[in-house]
């Protein structure tokens, strides 16, 4: 019995002669006396301690077991009993975000009722006979511009699923301007569990980056709707920051607290850096954004913002193993026209279309560089479960292709220890 290669060891900052073990495979952590490391090496720990550490992912029976754990993707595909799809209801929006990720791909492009029927058939045919749950995530553009069609699809898929003994639930990613309490109530009865709403910081920053098409600010409308909806469905808030403005993001947290959107009403808040886009797609006036998480300022910003979120009683996303949806056979993005993709960033890029709901999915192993992480460097990296080769989409944006990997070792080396210690300090750890 040895320490797993996916076990990171960090010194404890306040407890003398103690260490923190963190499993990147199971996102678990534990504090141990430093002397126990010698006991583990000599295999003199008790059977009970051995069993616990093994269950939490810190120990392995043999090095081969760690390699076996790298069949993670195959295990997920083989054992997954859920069908999950993001459904882009349209590529239109009522906002004019300065950094819009869909950029020039946007327009008055809406799903038709005929395409919705094809999507309903595709999902029910693919999932009802072999899955225990169907999960849809409505996406856009701004999906609530197609609210009636969301109702139409939800009613029919929910009815078909329940008739077959299959669970149905849905989520929505929205700018929040149309998520009134009435809309949340309407969709809740059709399976809507949670909305992810974007607010890019305090009013003066948000209204500059996410104005209505008329030029007026959207902040107040979003806050009003969040207040109405968060007692009906779960609402998580997310914001996008830049190198220039991330230190002002905590002003949003203070505003939320002062206006009754307290941690008991908003379960999770996450801030992410604005990512770049290829010039052929990006808004011509926007030149910012980053293409790699290894930039040192991103580590600094992430640690700073997580601390500010936790300190006010909210919860940020935890460090978790991450499997790219490209690698998972039952995770798809369905575009407004019925075309199938494996990543939201690839919407509308015909070279990366993997089929459509009428003809099915085609082989995309080469076009999407699947299994790119199955190389010696990745297989011997303790961060592999957090990364699995990184983001192919960012690799494509940065380098023009998906060959190789988007290695994030520099970011993980700089950030993981501090993030784990943050979670321990505030009692947010698993394990």
C-alpha positions as CSV (number, residue, x, y, z in Angstrom):
1,X,0.0,0.0,0.0
2,X,1.6,3.2,-1.2
3,X,0.7,6.9,-1.6
4,X,-1.2,7.5,-4.8
5,X,0.5,9.5,-7.5
6,X,-2.6,11.7,-7.3
7,X,-2.0,12.6,-3.7
8,X,-0.4,16.0,-3.2
9,X,1.4,16.7,0.1
10,X,1.4,20.2,1.6
11,X,2.9,21.6,4.8
12,X,0.3,22.7,7.4
13,X,0.7,26.4,8.1
14,X,-0.5,26.4,11.7
15,X,-0.4,22.9,13.1
16,X,3.2,22.0,13.9
17,X,4.6,18.7,12.4
18,X,1.5,18.2,10.3
19,X,0.8,17.9,6.6
20,X,-2.2,18.2,4.4
21,X,-2.9,15.4,1.9
22,X,-5.1,16.3,-1.1
23,X,-6.4,13.8,-3.6
24,X,-6.8,15.3,-7.1
25,X,-8.7,12.2,-8.1
26,X,-11.4,12.5,-5.4
27,X,-11.1,16.2,-4.4
28,X,-10.6,15.1,-0.8
29,X,-8.2,16.4,1.9
30,X,-7.1,15.4,5.3
31,X,-4.7,16.7,7.9
32,X,-2.2,14.1,9.3
33,X,0.8,14.1,11.6
34,X,3.9,14.3,9.5
35,X,5.2,11.1,11.2
36,X,2.3,9.1,9.6
37,X,3.9,9.6,6.2
38,X,6.7,7.3,7.4
39,X,4.2,4.9,8.8
40,X,2.4,4.8,5.4
41,X,5.8,4.2,3.6
42,X,6.6,1.4,6.1
43,X,3.1,0.0,5.9
44,X,2.7,0.2,9.7
45,X,-0.6,2.1,9.9
46,X,-3.6,0.4,11.2
47,X,-6.1,-1.4,9.0
48,X,-8.8,1.1,9.8
49,X,-6.5,4.0,8.9
50,X,-5.5,2.2,5.7
51,X,-9.1,1.6,4.7
52,X,-10.0,5.3,5.3
53,X,-7.1,6.7,3.4
54,X,-7.7,4.2,0.5
55,X,-11.4,5.2,0.3
56,X,-10.4,8.9,0.2
57,X,-8.0,8.4,-2.7
58,X,-4.7,8.9,-0.9
59,X,-3.4,5.3,-1.1
60,X,-3.2,2.8,-3.8
61,X,-2.7,-1.0,-3.6
62,X,-0.2,-0.9,-6.4
63,X,1.1,1.6,-9.0
64,X,-1.0,-0.2,-11.6
65,X,-4.1,0.9,-9.8
66,X,-3.3,4.5,-10.4
67,X,-2.9,3.7,-14.1
68,X,-6.2,1.9,-14.0
69,X,-7.8,5.0,-12.6
70,X,-6.8,6.7,-15.8
71,X,-9.6,4.8,-17.5
72,X,-11.7,7.5,-15.9
73,X,-13.3,8.5,-19.2
74,X,-14.1,5.0,-20.2
75,X,-15.6,4.3,-16.8
76,X,-17.8,7.4,-17.0
77,X,-19.0,6.5,-20.5
78,X,-19.7,2.9,-19.5
79,X,-21.4,3.6,-16.2
80,X,-23.0,6.9,-16.9
81,X,-26.8,6.6,-16.5
82,X,-27.6,10.2,-17.5
83,X,-28.1,11.8,-20.8
84,X,-27.0,15.5,-20.7
85,X,-27.3,18.1,-23.5
86,X,-26.9,21.8,-23.7
87,X,-29.6,23.1,-26.0
88,X,-28.9,26.5,-27.8
89,X,-32.4,27.8,-28.3
90,X,-31.1,30.7,-30.4
91,X,-28.1,32.8,-31.2
92,X,-29.7,36.1,-30.5
93,X,-29.4,38.3,-27.4
94,X,-31.0,41.5,-26.0
95,X,-27.6,42.5,-24.6
96,X,-24.5,43.9,-26.4
97,X,-21.7,42.5,-24.3
98,X,-18.3,43.9,-25.3
99,X,-16.5,40.5,-25.2
100,X,-19.4,38.3,-26.4
101,X,-18.0,34.7,-26.8
102,X,-20.3,34.1,-29.8
103,X,-19.3,37.4,-31.4
104,X,-20.1,37.5,-35.1
105,X,-21.9,34.1,-35.0
106,X,-24.8,35.8,-33.4
107,X,-27.9,37.0,-35.3
108,X,-31.6,36.5,-35.4
109,X,-31.1,32.8,-35.5
110,X,-33.9,30.9,-33.7
111,X,-34.9,27.3,-33.3
112,X,-38.0,26.4,-35.2
113,X,-40.9,24.3,-33.8
114,X,-40.0,21.7,-36.4
115,X,-36.4,21.5,-35.2
116,X,-37.6,21.4,-31.6
117,X,-39.7,18.3,-32.5
118,X,-36.7,16.7,-34.1
119,X,-34.6,17.4,-31.0
120,X,-37.4,15.9,-28.8
121,X,-37.3,12.8,-30.9
122,X,-33.5,12.6,-30.9
123,X,-33.3,12.9,-27.1
124,X,-36.2,10.5,-26.3
125,X,-34.9,7.9,-28.8
126,X,-31.4,8.1,-27.4
127,X,-32.2,8.2,-23.7
128,X,-35.5,6.6,-22.7
129,X,-34.5,3.0,-23.3
130,X,-31.1,3.0,-21.6
131,X,-30.8,6.0,-19.2
132,X,-32.2,6.8,-15.8
133,X,-32.2,10.5,-16.2
134,X,-32.3,13.2,-18.8
135,X,-30.7,16.6,-18.0
136,X,-31.1,19.6,-20.4
137,X,-29.3,22.9,-20.0
138,X,-31.0,25.6,-22.0
139,X,-28.4,27.9,-23.6
140,X,-28.1,30.7,-26.1
141,X,-27.7,33.5,-27.2
142,X,-30.2,34.4,-24.5
143,X,-32.4,31.3,-24.2
144,X,-35.3,33.1,-22.6
145,X,-35.9,34.9,-25.8
146,X,-37.3,31.5,-26.7
147,X,-39.2,30.9,-23.5
148,X,-42.4,29.5,-25.1
149,X,-40.3,26.9,-27.0
150,X,-38.5,26.0,-23.8
151,X,-41.9,25.3,-22.3
152,X,-43.0,23.3,-25.4
153,X,-39.9,21.1,-25.3
154,X,-39.9,20.7,-21.5
155,X,-43.5,19.6,-21.4
156,X,-43.0,16.9,-24.0
157,X,-39.7,15.5,-22.9
158,X,-40.8,15.5,-19.2
159,X,-44.0,13.6,-20.1
160,X,-42.2,11.1,-22.2
161,X,-39.5,10.6,-19.5
162,X,-42.0,10.1,-16.7
163,X,-44.0,7.7,-18.8
164,X,-40.8,5.6,-19.1
165,X,-39.8,5.9,-15.5
166,X,-36.9,8.3,-16.4
167,X,-36.2,11.4,-14.4
168,X,-36.2,14.8,-16.1
169,X,-34.6,18.0,-15.0
170,X,-33.3,21.2,-16.6
171,X,-31.0,24.1,-16.0
172,X,-30.6,27.4,-17.8
173,X,-27.7,29.8,-18.5
174,X,-29.1,33.3,-18.8
175,X,-28.2,36.9,-18.7
176,X,-31.0,37.3,-16.1
177,X,-32.8,40.2,-17.8
178,X,-35.9,38.0,-18.6
179,X,-35.8,35.7,-15.6
180,X,-38.8,37.1,-13.8
181,X,-40.4,35.3,-10.9
182,X,-43.3,34.4,-13.1
183,X,-41.0,32.8,-15.7
184,X,-39.1,30.9,-13.0
185,X,-42.4,29.6,-11.6
186,X,-43.6,28.6,-15.0
187,X,-40.4,26.6,-15.8
188,X,-40.0,25.2,-12.3
189,X,-43.2,23.1,-12.8
190,X,-41.6,21.7,-15.9
191,X,-38.4,20.5,-14.3
192,X,-36.2,23.7,-14.1
193,X,-33.8,23.3,-11.1
194,X,-31.4,26.1,-11.3
195,X,-30.4,29.2,-13.3
196,X,-26.8,30.5,-13.8
197,X,-27.0,34.3,-14.1
198,X,-24.1,36.5,-15.2
199,X,-23.3,39.7,-13.3
200,X,-20.0,41.2,-14.2
201,X,-19.3,42.9,-10.9
202,X,-20.7,46.1,-9.4
203,X,-23.1,48.3,-11.5
204,X,-20.5,50.6,-13.0
205,X,-18.4,47.7,-14.4
206,X,-21.3,45.5,-15.3
207,X,-23.2,48.1,-17.2
208,X,-20.2,49.0,-19.3
209,X,-19.5,45.3,-20.3
210,X,-23.1,44.0,-20.5
211,X,-25.4,46.8,-21.6
212,X,-28.7,46.4,-23.4
213,X,-28.6,46.9,-27.2
214,X,-30.1,50.3,-26.5
215,X,-27.0,51.2,-24.6
216,X,-28.7,51.4,-21.2
217,X,-27.5,49.4,-18.2
218,X,-28.8,45.9,-17.4
219,X,-27.6,45.6,-13.8
220,X,-30.8,46.8,-12.1
221,X,-33.1,44.6,-14.2
222,X,-30.9,41.5,-13.4
223,X,-30.8,42.2,-9.7
224,X,-34.6,42.7,-9.6
225,X,-35.1,39.4,-11.3
226,X,-32.7,37.5,-9.2
227,X,-34.5,38.7,-6.1
228,X,-37.8,37.4,-7.5
229,X,-36.5,34.1,-8.7
230,X,-34.0,32.9,-6.1
231,X,-36.9,31.9,-3.8
232,X,-38.4,29.8,-6.5
233,X,-35.5,28.0,-8.1
234,X,-31.8,27.9,-7.2
235,X,-29.8,30.8,-8.7
236,X,-26.1,30.8,-8.9
237,X,-24.3,34.0,-9.9
238,X,-21.2,34.2,-12.1
239,X,-19.2,37.1,-13.3
240,X,-16.4,37.6,-15.8
241,X,-13.4,39.7,-14.9
242,X,-10.3,41.2,-16.5
243,X,-6.8,41.9,-15.3
244,X,-7.8,45.5,-14.9
245,X,-11.0,45.1,-12.9
246,X,-10.9,41.9,-10.8
247,X,-10.1,43.8,-7.6
248,X,-13.4,45.6,-7.9
249,X,-15.5,42.4,-8.1
250,X,-16.0,42.2,-4.2
251,X,-18.0,45.4,-4.5
252,X,-20.7,43.3,-6.0
253,X,-20.6,40.9,-3.1
254,X,-21.2,43.8,-0.7
255,X,-24.0,45.1,-2.8
256,X,-25.7,41.6,-2.7
257,X,-25.4,41.5,1.1
258,X,-26.8,45.0,1.5
259,X,-29.7,44.2,-0.8
260,X,-30.9,41.0,0.8
261,X,-29.3,38.5,-1.6
262,X,-27.5,36.7,1.2
263,X,-25.6,33.4,1.1
264,X,-28.7,31.5,2.2
265,X,-30.4,32.7,-1.0
266,X,-27.5,32.5,-3.4
267,X,-25.7,29.1,-2.9
268,X,-22.7,29.7,-5.2
269,X,-20.8,32.6,-6.8
270,X,-18.1,32.1,-9.3
271,X,-15.9,34.6,-11.1
272,X,-14.0,33.6,-14.2
273,X,-11.5,35.5,-16.5
274,X,-12.8,36.8,-19.8
275,X,-11.4,34.4,-22.3
276,X,-10.3,35.4,-25.8
277,X,-11.8,34.4,-29.1
278,X,-10.4,33.9,-32.6
279,X,-10.3,37.1,-34.6
280,X,-12.7,35.7,-37.3
281,X,-15.4,35.4,-34.6
282,X,-14.7,37.9,-31.9
283,X,-16.4,41.3,-31.8
284,X,-14.1,43.6,-33.9
285,X,-13.9,46.2,-31.1
286,X,-12.8,43.8,-28.4
287,X,-9.1,43.0,-28.1
288,X,-8.8,41.7,-24.5
289,X,-9.2,38.3,-22.9
290,X,-6.8,35.6,-22.1
291,X,-6.1,32.3,-23.8
292,X,-4.3,30.4,-21.1
293,X,-4.9,29.8,-17.4
294,X,-1.1,29.8,-16.8
295,X,-0.9,33.5,-16.8
296,X,0.3,34.5,-13.3
297,X,-2.3,37.2,-12.8
298,X,-5.1,34.6,-13.1
299,X,-3.8,32.7,-10.1
300,X,-3.6,35.9,-8.1
301,X,-7.1,36.9,-9.2
302,X,-8.6,33.5,-8.5
303,X,-7.2,33.3,-4.9
304,X,-8.1,36.9,-4.1
305,X,-11.7,36.5,-5.4
306,X,-12.3,33.1,-3.8
307,X,-11.1,34.5,-0.4
308,X,-13.5,37.5,-0.8
309,X,-16.4,35.2,-1.7
310,X,-15.8,32.8,1.2
311,X,-15.1,35.6,3.7
312,X,-18.6,37.0,3.1
313,X,-20.3,33.6,3.6
314,X,-20.9,32.7,0.0
315,X,-19.4,29.6,-1.6
316,X,-17.1,29.5,-4.6
317,X,-16.8,26.4,-6.9
318,X,-14.6,23.8,-5.2
319,X,-11.6,22.2,-6.8
320,X,-13.0,19.1,-8.6
321,X,-11.9,16.4,-11.1
322,X,-12.9,17.7,-14.5
323,X,-13.8,15.7,-17.5
324,X,-14.2,17.6,-20.8
325,X,-17.6,17.0,-22.4
326,X,-15.8,16.2,-25.6
327,X,-14.7,12.9,-24.1
328,X,-18.1,11.9,-22.8
329,X,-20.3,10.1,-25.2
330,X,-23.6,11.2,-23.7
331,X,-22.8,14.9,-23.4
332,X,-23.7,17.1,-26.4
333,X,-24.4,20.6,-27.4
334,X,-27.5,20.9,-29.7
335,X,-27.5,24.0,-31.8
336,X,-30.7,26.0,-32.7
337,X,-30.7,24.3,-36.1
338,X,-30.3,20.8,-34.8
339,X,-26.6,20.5,-35.5
340,X,-24.5,18.6,-32.8
341,X,-21.3,19.9,-31.3
342,X,-19.1,18.8,-28.4
343,X,-18.3,22.2,-26.9
344,X,-20.2,25.5,-26.6
345,X,-17.2,27.4,-28.0
346,X,-17.4,25.4,-31.2
347,X,-21.0,26.4,-32.1
348,X,-21.4,27.2,-35.8
349,X,-17.9,26.0,-36.7
350,X,-18.8,23.5,-39.4
351,X,-15.4,21.8,-39.2
352,X,-16.3,20.7,-35.7
353,X,-19.9,19.7,-36.2
354,X,-20.3,16.1,-35.1
355,X,-23.7,15.4,-36.8
356,X,-27.3,16.5,-36.3
357,X,-30.4,15.3,-34.6
358,X,-31.8,13.9,-37.8
359,X,-28.9,11.8,-38.9
360,X,-27.1,11.1,-35.6
361,X,-23.5,11.5,-34.4
362,X,-20.5,10.9,-36.6
363,X,-17.1,9.8,-35.6
364,X,-15.2,12.8,-34.2
365,X,-12.2,11.2,-32.5
366,X,-9.6,12.7,-34.9
367,X,-11.3,16.1,-35.4
368,X,-11.5,16.7,-31.7
369,X,-8.2,15.0,-30.7
370,X,-9.9,12.7,-28.2
371,X,-7.6,10.9,-25.7
372,X,-5.0,13.6,-26.1
373,X,-4.1,13.1,-22.4
374,X,-3.1,9.5,-23.0
375,X,0.6,10.4,-23.2
376,X,3.4,9.7,-20.8
377,X,3.7,13.3,-19.5
378,X,0.0,13.5,-18.7
379,X,-0.3,9.9,-17.4
380,X,2.5,10.7,-14.9
381,X,1.1,14.0,-13.8
382,X,-0.5,14.2,-10.4
383,X,-2.9,16.9,-11.7
384,X,-4.3,14.8,-14.5
385,X,-7.8,14.3,-12.8
386,X,-8.2,18.1,-12.6
387,X,-7.2,18.6,-16.2
388,X,-7.3,15.7,-18.6
389,X,-5.4,17.6,-21.2
390,X,-6.9,21.0,-20.5
391,X,-9.3,22.8,-22.8
392,X,-9.1,21.9,-26.5
393,X,-11.2,24.9,-27.4
394,X,-8.6,27.3,-25.8
395,X,-5.9,25.3,-27.6
396,X,-7.7,25.9,-30.8
397,X,-8.2,29.7,-30.1
398,X,-4.5,30.1,-29.1
399,X,-2.8,27.8,-31.7
400,X,-5.3,27.3,-34.5
401,X,-5.5,23.6,-33.9
402,X,-6.3,21.0,-31.2
403,X,-3.1,19.0,-31.5
404,X,-1.4,18.2,-28.2
405,X,-2.7,19.4,-24.9
406,X,-3.5,22.6,-23.1
407,X,-1.2,21.9,-20.2
408,X,-2.2,23.7,-17.0
409,X,0.6,22.5,-14.7
410,X,2.0,26.0,-14.0
411,X,-1.5,27.2,-12.9
412,X,-2.0,24.1,-10.7
413,X,1.5,24.4,-9.2
414,X,0.7,28.0,-8.3
415,X,-2.9,27.7,-7.2
416,X,-4.0,24.3,-5.9
417,X,-2.1,24.3,-2.6
418,X,-3.5,27.8,-1.7
419,X,-7.0,26.8,-2.8
420,X,-6.9,23.6,-0.7
421,X,-5.7,25.6,2.3
422,X,-8.5,28.1,1.8
423,X,-11.1,25.4,1.8
424,X,-9.6,23.9,5.0
425,X,-9.4,27.2,6.7
426,X,-13.0,28.0,6.1
427,X,-14.3,24.4,6.7
428,X,-15.3,23.8,3.1
429,X,-13.3,20.6,2.5
430,X,-14.5,17.1,1.5
431,X,-13.1,14.1,3.2
